[in-house]
Amino acid sequence: MSDRNRELIQRDLAVLWHPTTQMKDHEDGVPLIPVASGRGAWLQDQEGGWYLDAISSWWVNLFGHCNPTINEAIRTQLERLEHVILAGCSHEPAVTLAERLVSLAPSGLERVFFTDNGSSSIEVALKMSHHFWRNTGHPEKTRYINLSNSYHGDTIGALSVGDVGVFKDAYEPLLMEPITVPSPDCFHREPGQSWAEHSESMFAHMEAALEEHAHETAAVILEPLVQGAGGMRMYDPIYLQRLREACDRHGVHIIADEIATGFGRTGSLFACEQAGISPDFLCVSKGITGGYLPLAAVLLTERTYQAFYDDFTRLTGFLHSHSYTGNPLACAAALATLDLLAEPETMTRNQETARLMAEAAAPLAKHPNIGEVRQTGMILAMELVQDRERCTPFPWHERRGLSAYRHALKRGVLMRPIGNVLYWMPPYVIDAEEIRLLGEVTAEAVDVAAQTPWNRSR
């Protein structure tokens, strides 16, 4: 490592606490990347070394680092207005963005509430659902149904309705208790069973939960089609169709967490479109600004909005706020991102990119230590296992995914695994040559991880 890179890392470790990180790892052989700049699908360190950003910098970057269109939109807005309180004020970028989101969203979602990040948008949806039922004469509807292995964020409400123990277990005394039903996760389907068959059969658990608990349930919350932080586990759109039908029958809201799956990641603008359904609340963030600035939104129905609309003295208002709600710079970045998404070639190009990703990963499907290669649009995941036939997992403490991560970094690829799940979620601008490199490096990383557990001395 060069002196410039080493110096920045030493300064970092003296003052910073990084997210989702056991900081001791960075003193035990897990390197920090001292990033100085970015261009397209690549990040550059302080000494000019390049890293292919295979995970879109935590799933946010859609059109590449330092995209000229988004750069220009932010520069233009910066000369006009950097920020203003959105309580009692308005501005063109926020209004235009809300109009655009409503025009693009599944039908029936007609109002937009801006927040600052994905977890906050989940908090808003949970509170709105509960408060809607309270305002409409059903204060008993205070519970939520979630899926096993789900993840919705790390703030208290969002954490409550998630089900990934490594994030949640330490905080159990602080959390609400959801009603958890088994996920339709197709990794667990029977041999010969299709995704659709498995997903539909698993809906019986949700139907039973609604039958028993609808009277006390405000909403079902789920990640449409892909459970992200739960290991990129995937299921068929038929589950969403059955859920919409059942929630309508039982009088329960649907909160669709499309923080990771929105804006083209799954092959359609929103994952819900593949099921032909509209949720009651649609939470979006991550890619909304193309990876530039923090912004999130909750899209909701006019019916929900009207349940809060009344004289102040009735005390039905929704008193929730964030200081940077609807920030003009973030809205400008989002509008530029939506312009890029609207270009006719964008989704066509993404379909071809998804095909190339599948082609590059295909050889790994027969690897003795890959239990499954699965894909939904531009999200592709590979499950590292001890035994492919039995899908026996490696012991978690061996940290095989970390061995793969370290090897990929040595080869100039940033591919941050989720436990022992390796995944690709690259910027939409990744090209064929870069995808081939990604496939080659991943194959090497799988071999390394299969042979050797993480060893901090290496």
C-alpha positions as CSV (number, residue, x, y, z in Angstrom):
1,M,0.0,0.0,0.0
2,S,1.3,3.5,-0.9
3,D,2.1,6.1,1.7
4,R,-0.8,8.4,0.6
5,N,-3.4,5.6,1.0
6,R,-1.9,4.4,4.3
7,E,-1.9,7.9,5.8
8,L,-5.6,8.5,5.0
9,I,-6.5,5.1,6.4
10,Q,-4.6,5.8,9.6
11,R,-6.3,9.2,10.0
12,D,-9.7,7.5,9.4
13,L,-9.2,4.8,12.0
14,A,-8.3,7.4,14.6
15,V,-11.6,9.2,14.3
16,L,-14.3,7.5,12.2
17,W,-16.8,4.8,13.1
18,H,-18.0,3.2,9.9
19,P,-21.6,1.8,9.3
20,T,-22.4,-1.9,9.6
21,T,-18.7,-2.6,10.5
22,Q,-16.9,-4.3,13.3
23,M,-14.1,-1.7,13.4
24,K,-11.5,-4.2,14.6
25,D,-11.7,-5.9,11.2
26,H,-9.9,-3.0,9.7
27,E,-7.0,-3.5,12.0
28,D,-7.1,-7.3,11.3
29,G,-6.6,-7.4,7.6
30,V,-9.8,-6.0,6.1
31,P,-8.6,-3.1,4.1
32,L,-10.3,0.3,3.7
33,I,-10.4,1.7,0.2
34,P,-9.3,5.4,0.4
35,V,-11.4,6.7,-2.4
36,A,-10.4,9.9,-4.1
37,S,-12.6,10.0,-7.2
38,G,-15.1,8.1,-9.3
39,R,-15.9,7.8,-13.0
40,G,-18.6,5.6,-14.5
41,A,-18.7,2.2,-12.8
42,W,-15.2,2.8,-11.3
43,L,-13.8,4.2,-8.1
44,Q,-10.2,5.5,-7.8
45,D,-8.0,5.5,-4.7
46,Q,-5.5,8.2,-3.8
47,E,-2.7,6.6,-5.7
48,G,-4.6,6.0,-8.9
49,G,-5.7,2.4,-8.3
50,W,-9.1,1.6,-9.8
51,Y,-12.0,-0.6,-8.3
52,L,-15.0,-1.7,-10.2
53,D,-18.1,-0.7,-8.1
54,A,-20.0,-4.0,-8.5
55,I,-22.6,-2.9,-5.8
56,S,-23.4,0.6,-6.9
57,S,-22.0,2.0,-3.6
58,W,-24.6,0.3,-1.5
59,W,-27.2,0.0,-4.3
60,V,-27.6,3.8,-4.8
61,N,-25.6,4.6,-8.0
62,L,-27.6,4.1,-11.1
63,F,-25.9,6.0,-13.9
64,G,-22.3,6.0,-12.8
65,H,-20.0,8.2,-10.6
66,C,-19.8,11.8,-11.7
67,N,-22.5,11.5,-14.3
68,P,-22.4,14.8,-16.3
69,T,-26.2,15.1,-16.5
70,I,-26.7,14.9,-12.8
71,N,-23.6,17.0,-12.1
72,E,-25.0,19.8,-14.2
73,A,-28.5,19.6,-12.6
74,I,-27.0,20.0,-9.2
75,R,-24.7,22.9,-10.3
76,T,-27.6,24.7,-11.8
77,Q,-29.8,24.3,-8.7
78,L,-26.9,25.3,-6.4
79,E,-26.8,28.8,-8.0
80,R,-30.5,29.3,-7.1
81,L,-31.3,27.7,-3.8
82,E,-29.4,25.2,-1.6
83,H,-32.2,24.5,1.0
84,V,-35.3,25.9,2.6
85,I,-37.7,24.5,5.2
86,L,-40.5,22.6,3.5
87,A,-42.9,23.3,6.4
88,G,-44.7,26.4,5.2
89,C,-42.5,26.9,2.1
90,S,-42.4,25.3,-1.3
91,H,-40.0,25.2,-4.2
92,E,-40.0,24.1,-7.8
93,P,-37.8,21.1,-7.6
94,A,-39.9,19.5,-4.8
95,V,-43.2,20.1,-6.6
96,T,-41.9,18.9,-9.9
97,L,-40.4,15.8,-8.4
98,A,-43.6,14.9,-6.6
99,E,-45.5,15.3,-9.8
100,R,-43.1,13.1,-11.7
101,L,-43.2,10.4,-9.0
102,V,-47.0,10.3,-9.0
103,S,-47.0,10.1,-12.8
104,L,-44.6,7.1,-12.7
105,A,-45.9,5.2,-9.7
106,P,-48.4,2.4,-9.8
107,S,-52.0,3.8,-10.1
108,G,-53.7,5.1,-7.0
109,L,-50.6,6.6,-5.4
110,E,-51.3,10.3,-5.6
111,R,-49.5,12.0,-2.8
112,V,-45.8,12.3,-1.8
113,F,-44.2,12.7,1.6
114,F,-40.5,13.4,1.4
115,T,-38.0,12.1,4.0
116,D,-34.2,11.9,4.2
117,N,-33.4,8.2,3.9
118,G,-34.9,4.7,3.4
119,S,-35.3,3.9,7.1
120,S,-37.0,7.2,7.7
121,S,-39.5,6.5,4.9
122,I,-40.3,3.2,6.5
123,E,-40.9,5.0,9.8
124,V,-43.3,7.4,8.1
125,A,-45.2,4.6,6.4
126,L,-45.6,2.6,9.6
127,K,-46.8,5.7,11.5
128,M,-49.1,6.8,8.7
129,S,-50.8,3.4,8.5
130,H,-51.3,3.2,12.3
131,H,-52.5,6.8,12.4
132,F,-54.9,6.3,9.4
133,W,-56.7,3.5,11.3
134,R,-56.8,5.7,14.5
135,N,-58.2,8.6,12.6
136,T,-60.9,6.4,10.9
137,G,-62.2,4.8,14.1
138,H,-60.0,1.6,14.3
139,P,-57.4,2.4,17.1
140,E,-57.1,-1.4,17.7
141,K,-55.2,-1.9,14.5
142,T,-51.6,-1.3,15.8
143,R,-49.7,-4.4,14.7
144,Y,-47.7,-5.2,11.5
145,I,-47.2,-8.5,9.6
146,N,-43.8,-9.0,8.1
147,L,-41.9,-11.8,6.3
148,S,-39.1,-13.9,7.8
149,N,-35.6,-12.8,6.7
150,S,-36.9,-9.3,5.8
151,Y,-34.9,-6.1,6.4
152,H,-36.4,-2.6,6.4
153,G,-33.8,-0.4,8.0
154,D,-32.0,0.3,11.3
155,T,-34.1,2.9,13.0
156,I,-36.4,1.5,15.8
157,G,-39.6,1.1,13.9
158,A,-38.0,-0.2,10.8
159,L,-35.8,-2.5,12.8
160,S,-39.0,-3.8,14.6
161,V,-40.6,-5.0,11.4
162,G,-37.4,-6.6,10.0
163,D,-36.3,-10.1,10.7
164,V,-32.5,-10.4,10.2
165,G,-31.2,-11.3,13.6
166,V,-27.7,-9.9,13.2
167,F,-29.1,-6.4,13.0
168,K,-32.0,-6.8,15.4
169,D,-31.2,-9.1,18.3
170,A,-29.2,-6.7,20.5
171,Y,-32.1,-4.2,20.5
172,E,-35.1,-6.6,21.1
173,P,-36.1,-4.9,24.4
174,L,-36.7,-1.6,22.5
175,L,-38.7,-3.0,19.6
176,M,-42.3,-3.6,18.7
177,E,-43.3,-7.3,18.1
178,P,-44.5,-8.0,14.6
179,I,-46.4,-11.0,13.4
180,T,-43.8,-12.9,11.2
181,V,-44.8,-15.3,8.5
182,P,-42.4,-17.5,6.5
183,S,-40.9,-15.8,3.4
184,P,-41.8,-17.1,-0.1
185,D,-38.0,-17.1,-0.6
186,C,-37.5,-19.5,-3.6
187,F,-34.1,-20.7,-2.4
188,H,-36.1,-23.1,-0.3
189,R,-38.4,-24.5,-3.0
190,E,-38.7,-28.2,-3.5
191,P,-36.7,-29.8,-6.4
192,G,-38.6,-29.4,-9.7
193,Q,-40.9,-26.7,-8.2
194,S,-41.1,-23.4,-10.1
195,W,-40.7,-20.0,-8.4
196,A,-44.4,-19.3,-9.0
197,E,-45.5,-22.6,-7.6
198,H,-43.4,-22.2,-4.4
199,S,-44.4,-18.5,-3.9
200,E,-48.1,-19.3,-4.3
201,S,-47.9,-22.2,-1.9
202,M,-46.1,-20.1,0.7
203,F,-48.9,-17.6,0.6
204,A,-51.0,-20.0,2.7
205,H,-49.0,-18.8,5.8
206,M,-49.9,-15.1,5.0
207,E,-53.5,-15.9,4.5
208,A,-53.7,-17.7,7.8
209,A,-52.0,-14.8,9.6
210,L,-54.5,-12.3,8.1
211,E,-57.4,-14.5,9.0
212,E,-56.3,-14.5,12.6
213,H,-54.9,-11.1,13.0
214,A,-56.5,-8.7,10.5
215,H,-58.6,-7.1,13.2
216,E,-55.5,-5.9,15.0
217,T,-53.2,-5.4,12.0
218,A,-52.5,-2.0,10.4
219,A,-50.3,-3.2,7.5
220,V,-48.3,-6.0,5.9
221,I,-44.8,-4.8,5.1
222,L,-42.5,-6.5,2.6
223,E,-39.8,-6.0,0.0
224,P,-41.3,-6.8,-3.4
225,L,-39.5,-9.6,-5.3
226,V,-36.1,-9.3,-3.6
227,Q,-35.2,-9.5,0.1
228,G,-32.0,-7.4,-0.1
229,A,-30.1,-7.4,3.2
230,G,-31.5,-10.9,4.0
231,G,-29.2,-12.3,1.3
232,M,-30.8,-11.2,-2.0
233,R,-33.4,-13.9,-1.7
234,M,-36.0,-13.8,-4.4
235,Y,-39.6,-14.8,-5.1
236,D,-42.3,-14.7,-7.8
237,P,-44.7,-11.8,-8.4
238,I,-47.7,-14.1,-7.8
239,Y,-47.2,-13.6,-4.1
240,L,-47.8,-9.9,-4.4
241,Q,-51.0,-10.5,-6.4
242,R,-52.3,-12.8,-3.7
243,L,-51.3,-10.4,-1.0
244,R,-53.2,-7.5,-2.7
245,E,-56.3,-9.6,-3.0
246,A,-56.1,-10.8,0.6
247,C,-55.3,-7.4,2.1
248,D,-58.3,-5.9,0.3
249,R,-60.6,-8.6,1.7
250,H,-59.3,-8.2,5.2
251,G,-58.9,-4.4,5.3
252,V,-55.2,-4.2,5.8
253,H,-52.7,-1.9,4.2
254,I,-49.7,-3.0,2.1
255,I,-46.4,-1.2,2.7
256,A,-44.1,-1.9,-0.3
257,D,-40.4,-1.3,0.6
258,E,-38.9,-0.5,-2.8
259,I,-35.9,1.3,-1.3
260,A,-33.6,-1.2,-3.0
261,T,-35.8,-2.5,-5.9
262,G,-37.2,0.8,-7.2
263,F,-36.1,2.8,-10.3
264,G,-35.4,-0.1,-12.7
265,R,-33.4,-2.5,-10.6
266,T,-35.7,-5.5,-11.1
267,G,-36.4,-5.0,-14.8
268,S,-39.4,-2.7,-14.3
269,L,-39.4,0.8,-12.9
270,F,-41.0,-0.5,-9.7
271,A,-41.0,-4.2,-8.7
272,C,-44.7,-4.0,-7.9
273,E,-45.5,-3.4,-11.6
274,Q,-44.5,-7.0,-12.3
275,A,-47.4,-8.2,-10.2
276,G,-49.8,-5.5,-11.6
277,I,-50.6,-4.2,-8.1
278,S,-50.5,-0.9,-6.3
279,P,-49.6,-0.9,-2.6
280,D,-51.1,1.5,-0.1
281,F,-47.7,2.9,0.7
282,L,-44.6,2.8,-1.6
283,C,-41.3,3.6,0.1
284,V,-38.4,4.7,-2.2
285,S,-34.9,5.9,-1.7
286,K,-31.4,4.8,-2.7
287,G,-31.4,5.2,-6.5
288,I,-33.8,8.1,-6.5
289,T,-31.0,10.7,-6.8
290,G,-28.7,8.4,-8.8
291,G,-26.5,8.0,-5.8
292,Y,-25.7,11.7,-5.3
293,L,-27.6,13.0,-2.2
294,P,-29.8,11.6,0.6
295,L,-33.5,11.6,-0.3
296,A,-36.4,9.3,0.2
297,A,-40.2,9.4,-0.3
298,V,-43.4,7.7,0.7
299,L,-46.0,7.6,-2.0
300,L,-49.5,7.1,-0.7
301,T,-53.2,7.1,-1.7
302,E,-55.5,10.1,-1.7
303,R,-57.7,8.1,0.7
304,T,-54.9,8.1,3.3
305,Y,-54.2,11.8,2.8
306,Q,-57.8,12.7,3.4
307,A,-57.9,10.8,6.7
308,F,-55.5,13.4,8.1
309,Y,-57.1,16.4,6.4
310,D,-59.2,18.3,8.9
311,D,-59.4,21.4,11.1
312,F,-56.3,21.7,13.4
313,T,-58.4,21.4,16.5
314,R,-59.4,17.8,15.6
315,L,-55.8,16.9,16.1
316,T,-55.6,14.4,13.2
317,G,-52.6,16.0,11.5
318,F,-49.4,14.0,10.7
319,L,-46.7,15.7,12.8
320,H,-43.5,14.2,11.4
321,S,-40.6,16.1,10.0
322,H,-37.0,16.0,8.9
323,S,-34.8,19.1,8.7
324,Y,-33.7,18.4,5.1
325,T,-37.0,17.2,3.8
326,G,-37.3,17.9,0.1
327,N,-33.9,19.4,-0.2
328,P,-33.7,21.3,-3.5
329,L,-30.3,19.9,-4.5
330,A,-31.4,16.4,-3.8
331,C,-34.6,17.0,-5.8
332,A,-32.7,18.4,-8.7
333,A,-30.5,15.3,-8.7
334,A,-33.6,13.1,-8.6
335,L,-35.2,14.9,-11.5
336,A,-32.0,14.4,-13.6
337,T,-32.0,10.8,-12.6
338,L,-35.6,10.4,-13.7
339,D,-34.8,12.1,-17.0
340,L,-32.1,9.5,-17.6
341,L,-34.4,6.7,-16.7
342,A,-37.0,8.0,-19.1
343,E,-34.6,7.8,-22.1
344,P,-36.0,5.1,-24.4
345,E,-32.8,3.1,-24.5
346,T,-32.3,2.9,-20.7
347,M,-34.5,0.0,-19.9
348,T,-33.6,-1.8,-23.1
349,R,-29.9,-1.4,-22.3
350,N,-30.6,-2.7,-18.7
351,Q,-32.3,-5.8,-20.2
352,E,-29.2,-6.5,-22.3
353,T,-26.9,-5.9,-19.3
354,A,-29.0,-8.3,-17.2
355,R,-28.5,-10.9,-19.9
356,L,-24.8,-10.3,-20.0
357,M,-24.7,-10.6,-16.2
358,A,-26.5,-14.0,-16.4
359,E,-24.1,-15.2,-19.0
360,A,-21.1,-14.2,-17.0
361,A,-22.4,-15.9,-13.9
362,A,-23.6,-19.1,-15.6
363,P,-20.4,-21.1,-15.2
364,L,-20.7,-20.6,-11.4
365,A,-24.1,-22.4,-11.3
366,K,-22.3,-25.7,-11.5
367,H,-19.6,-24.9,-9.0
368,P,-19.6,-27.4,-6.1
369,N,-19.7,-24.5,-3.6
370,I,-22.4,-22.5,-5.1
371,G,-25.9,-23.5,-3.9
372,E,-27.7,-21.2,-6.3
373,V,-27.2,-18.5,-8.8
374,R,-30.4,-16.4,-8.8
375,Q,-31.3,-13.2,-10.6
376,T,-34.1,-10.6,-10.8
377,G,-33.3,-7.9,-13.4
378,M,-30.0,-6.3,-12.5
379,I,-29.7,-8.0,-9.2
380,L,-27.7,-11.3,-9.3
381,A,-26.7,-13.3,-6.3
382,M,-24.7,-16.5,-5.6
383,E,-25.0,-18.5,-2.5
384,L,-21.7,-19.9,-1.1
385,V,-22.3,-23.3,0.5
386,Q,-20.2,-26.3,1.7
387,D,-22.1,-28.8,-0.3
388,R,-24.1,-27.8,-3.5
389,E,-26.3,-30.9,-3.5
390,R,-27.5,-30.5,0.1
391,C,-27.1,-26.6,0.2
392,T,-25.3,-27.0,3.5
393,P,-24.1,-23.6,4.6
394,F,-20.5,-22.9,5.7
395,P,-20.3,-22.1,9.5
396,W,-21.0,-18.4,9.8
397,H,-17.9,-17.7,11.9
398,E,-15.6,-18.9,9.1
399,R,-16.6,-15.7,7.1
400,R,-16.1,-17.3,3.7
401,G,-17.7,-14.3,2.1
402,L,-15.1,-12.0,3.6
403,S,-12.4,-14.2,2.0
404,A,-14.1,-13.6,-1.4
405,Y,-14.3,-9.9,-0.7
406,R,-10.6,-9.6,0.1
407,H,-9.6,-11.5,-3.1
408,A,-11.9,-9.4,-5.3
409,L,-10.4,-6.2,-3.8
410,K,-6.9,-7.4,-4.7
411,R,-8.2,-7.8,-8.3
412,G,-9.7,-4.3,-8.4
413,V,-13.4,-5.2,-7.8
414,L,-15.5,-3.9,-4.9
415,M,-18.0,-6.7,-4.2
416,R,-19.2,-6.5,-0.6
417,P,-21.0,-9.8,0.3
418,I,-23.9,-10.3,2.6
419,G,-22.6,-13.0,4.9
420,N,-21.8,-15.9,2.5
421,V,-23.9,-14.5,-0.4
422,L,-22.0,-12.8,-3.2
423,Y,-24.0,-10.5,-5.3
424,W,-23.7,-8.1,-8.3
425,M,-25.8,-4.9,-8.3
426,P,-23.7,-2.7,-10.6
427,P,-24.5,0.8,-12.0
428,Y,-26.6,0.7,-15.1
429,V,-23.6,2.1,-17.1
430,I,-21.5,-1.0,-16.6
431,D,-20.3,-2.4,-20.0
432,A,-19.8,-5.9,-21.4
433,E,-16.0,-5.9,-20.8
434,E,-16.5,-4.8,-17.2
435,I,-19.1,-7.6,-16.7
436,R,-16.7,-10.1,-18.1
437,L,-14.1,-8.9,-15.6
438,L,-16.7,-9.2,-12.8
439,G,-17.5,-12.8,-13.8
440,E,-13.8,-13.7,-14.0
441,V,-12.9,-12.2,-10.6
442,T,-16.0,-13.7,-8.9
443,A,-15.1,-17.2,-10.1
444,E,-11.6,-16.7,-8.6
445,A,-13.1,-15.3,-5.4
446,V,-15.4,-18.3,-5.0
447,D,-12.5,-20.7,-5.4
448,V,-10.6,-18.8,-2.7
449,A,-13.5,-18.7,-0.3
450,A,-14.4,-22.3,-0.8
451,Q,-10.8,-23.4,0.0
452,T,-10.1,-21.1,2.9
453,P,-12.0,-19.5,5.7
454,W,-11.2,-15.9,6.6
455,N,-7.8,-15.6,8.2
456,R,-7.0,-12.2,9.5
457,S,-3.2,-12.8,9.1
458,R,-3.4,-13.1,5.3
